[in-house]
């Protein structure tokens, strides 16, 4: 499993000493290994980045997926998979190893008010079935993103229920005299 997915959700790869920013958005991306590059990019695209240090750009509005220390860039449309952090429409992948999406999280939260997905993923990690270094475009464990998506979905549901309660209250309030 390499540096992938500790049971506590810590999955950080070591960073290089001098971090190069993305040439388009200027955000500093995380270092990406050969295994990730080769698995995520379409055939023939990976070779041009394997010779240089490269990073993953997680900025949602930036079309750059990976960039090299020498200025080379690979855009998200050159990936063989949908890149969750770059997508705005469903299906938005969260967990590439076990194929969970934001829609799965929203559905769980809408039905039960909670989600068992993070616990399922954690159990798979403990069982040694995580392959984030190869399957996740960021090369990192998804558990942090999954937990954030659960939190966002719960907050959205709470706001929705609050609006519904306010609308019901207005609709059933006696008219003012």
C-alpha positions as CSV (number, residue, x, y, z in Angstrom):
1,X,0.0,0.0,0.0
2,X,3.0,2.4,0.1
3,X,2.0,5.7,1.6
4,X,-1.7,5.1,0.9
5,X,-4.5,5.5,3.3
6,X,-3.6,5.1,6.9
7,X,-6.6,4.1,9.0
8,X,-6.8,7.6,10.5
9,X,-7.2,9.0,7.0
10,X,-3.6,10.4,6.8
11,X,-2.4,9.7,3.4
12,X,0.1,12.4,2.6
13,X,3.0,11.7,0.3
14,X,6.3,13.5,1.1
15,X,6.6,16.8,-0.7
16,X,9.7,18.0,-2.6
17,X,11.8,20.7,-1.0
18,X,11.0,23.4,-3.6
19,X,7.3,23.4,-4.5
20,X,6.5,24.6,-8.0
21,X,3.1,26.2,-8.5
22,X,0.7,25.3,-11.3
23,X,1.5,27.4,-14.4
24,X,-2.1,28.4,-14.9
25,X,-3.7,29.0,-11.4
26,X,-0.5,29.4,-9.3
27,X,-1.7,26.9,-6.7
28,X,1.0,24.5,-5.4
29,X,0.0,20.9,-6.1
30,X,1.0,17.7,-4.4
31,X,3.7,15.5,-5.8
32,X,2.5,12.6,-8.0
33,X,4.2,9.3,-8.4
34,X,4.8,7.3,-11.6
35,X,2.2,4.7,-10.7
36,X,-0.5,7.4,-10.6
37,X,0.5,9.1,-13.8
38,X,0.6,5.8,-15.7
39,X,-2.7,4.6,-14.4
40,X,-4.7,7.9,-14.8
41,X,-3.5,9.3,-18.1
42,X,-4.6,8.1,-21.5
43,X,-2.1,5.8,-23.3
44,X,0.8,7.7,-24.7
45,X,0.2,10.8,-22.5
46,X,2.0,9.7,-19.4
47,X,5.4,9.3,-21.0
48,X,5.9,13.1,-21.4
49,X,5.7,13.6,-17.6
50,X,7.6,10.6,-16.3
51,X,11.0,12.3,-16.9
52,X,10.3,15.3,-14.6
53,X,9.0,16.0,-11.1
54,X,5.2,16.5,-11.5
55,X,2.4,17.7,-9.3
56,X,-1.4,17.3,-9.2
57,X,-3.4,20.6,-9.4
58,X,-6.5,20.2,-7.3
59,X,-7.9,23.7,-8.1
60,X,-11.5,23.1,-9.3
61,X,-11.7,25.8,-12.0
62,X,-8.2,25.0,-13.4
63,X,-8.1,22.7,-16.5
64,X,-4.6,21.6,-15.5
65,X,-4.6,18.1,-14.0
66,X,-0.8,17.5,-13.7
67,X,2.1,19.8,-14.3
68,X,5.8,19.3,-14.5
69,X,8.6,21.2,-12.8
70,X,9.7,22.2,-16.3
71,X,6.4,23.8,-17.1
72,X,4.8,20.9,-19.0
73,X,1.1,20.5,-18.4
74,X,-1.5,17.8,-18.8
75,X,-5.1,18.9,-18.8
76,X,-8.0,17.0,-17.2
77,X,-9.4,15.9,-20.6
78,X,-6.3,13.8,-21.1
79,X,-7.2,11.6,-18.1
80,X,-8.8,8.2,-18.6
81,X,-11.1,8.8,-15.6
82,X,-13.3,11.7,-14.4
83,X,-11.4,13.8,-11.9
84,X,-13.7,14.5,-9.0
85,X,-12.1,17.7,-7.8
86,X,-12.4,19.1,-11.4
87,X,-16.0,18.0,-12.0
88,X,-19.2,20.0,-11.5
89,X,-21.8,17.5,-12.7
90,X,-22.7,14.0,-11.6
91,X,-21.2,11.5,-11.4
92,X,-18.5,13.2,-9.4
93,X,-16.1,10.5,-8.2
94,X,-14.9,10.6,-4.6
95,X,-13.6,7.1,-4.0
96,X,-11.9,5.5,-7.0
97,X,-11.1,2.2,-5.3
98,X,-14.6,1.4,-4.3
99,X,-16.5,3.6,-6.8
100,X,-18.4,6.0,-4.4
101,X,-19.6,9.3,-5.8
102,X,-21.0,12.5,-4.3
103,X,-24.4,11.3,-5.4
104,X,-24.0,8.1,-3.2
105,X,-23.2,10.3,-0.2
106,X,-26.1,12.7,-0.9
107,X,-28.5,9.7,-1.2
108,X,-27.3,8.2,2.1
109,X,-27.7,11.5,3.9
110,X,-31.2,12.1,2.4
111,X,-32.4,8.7,3.3
112,X,-30.9,8.2,6.8
113,X,-29.4,11.5,7.9
114,X,-26.0,9.8,8.0
115,X,-23.6,7.9,5.7
116,X,-21.9,4.5,6.3
117,X,-19.7,5.1,3.3
118,X,-16.7,6.4,5.3
119,X,-16.8,3.4,7.6
120,X,-17.0,1.0,4.6
121,X,-14.0,2.6,3.0
122,X,-12.1,2.6,6.3
123,X,-12.8,-1.1,6.6
124,X,-11.5,-1.7,3.1
125,X,-8.4,0.2,3.9
126,X,-7.8,-1.9,7.0
127,X,-8.3,-5.0,4.9
128,X,-5.5,-3.8,2.6
129,X,-7.7,-3.3,-0.5
130,X,-6.9,0.4,-1.0
131,X,-5.2,1.3,-4.3
132,X,-5.4,5.1,-4.1
133,X,-1.8,5.6,-5.4
134,X,-2.9,4.0,-8.7
135,X,-6.7,4.8,-9.0
136,X,-7.1,8.3,-7.5
137,X,-5.9,11.1,-9.8
138,X,-4.5,12.9,-6.7
139,X,-2.5,9.8,-5.7
140,X,-3.9,10.2,-2.2
141,X,-6.5,8.5,0.0
142,X,-10.0,9.6,-0.7
143,X,-11.2,9.4,2.9
144,X,-10.6,13.1,3.7
145,X,-12.7,14.1,0.6
146,X,-15.4,11.5,1.5
147,X,-15.7,12.9,5.0
148,X,-15.8,16.4,3.7
149,X,-18.6,15.4,1.3
150,X,-20.6,13.8,4.1
151,X,-20.3,17.0,6.2
152,X,-21.3,19.2,3.1
153,X,-24.3,16.9,2.4
154,X,-25.4,17.0,6.0
155,X,-25.2,20.8,6.1
156,X,-27.1,21.0,2.8
157,X,-29.9,18.8,4.1
158,X,-30.1,20.8,7.3
159,X,-30.5,24.0,5.3
160,X,-33.1,22.4,3.1
161,X,-35.1,21.2,6.1
162,X,-34.8,24.7,7.7
163,X,-36.2,26.3,4.6
164,X,-39.0,23.8,4.4
165,X,-39.9,24.4,8.1
166,X,-39.9,28.2,7.5
167,X,-42.2,27.8,4.4
168,X,-44.5,25.5,6.4
169,X,-44.6,28.0,9.2
170,X,-45.4,30.9,6.9
171,X,-48.1,28.8,5.2
172,X,-49.8,27.8,8.4
173,X,-49.4,31.1,10.3
174,X,-52.7,32.9,11.0
175,X,-53.2,36.0,8.9
176,X,-52.2,39.3,10.4
177,X,-55.1,41.4,11.7
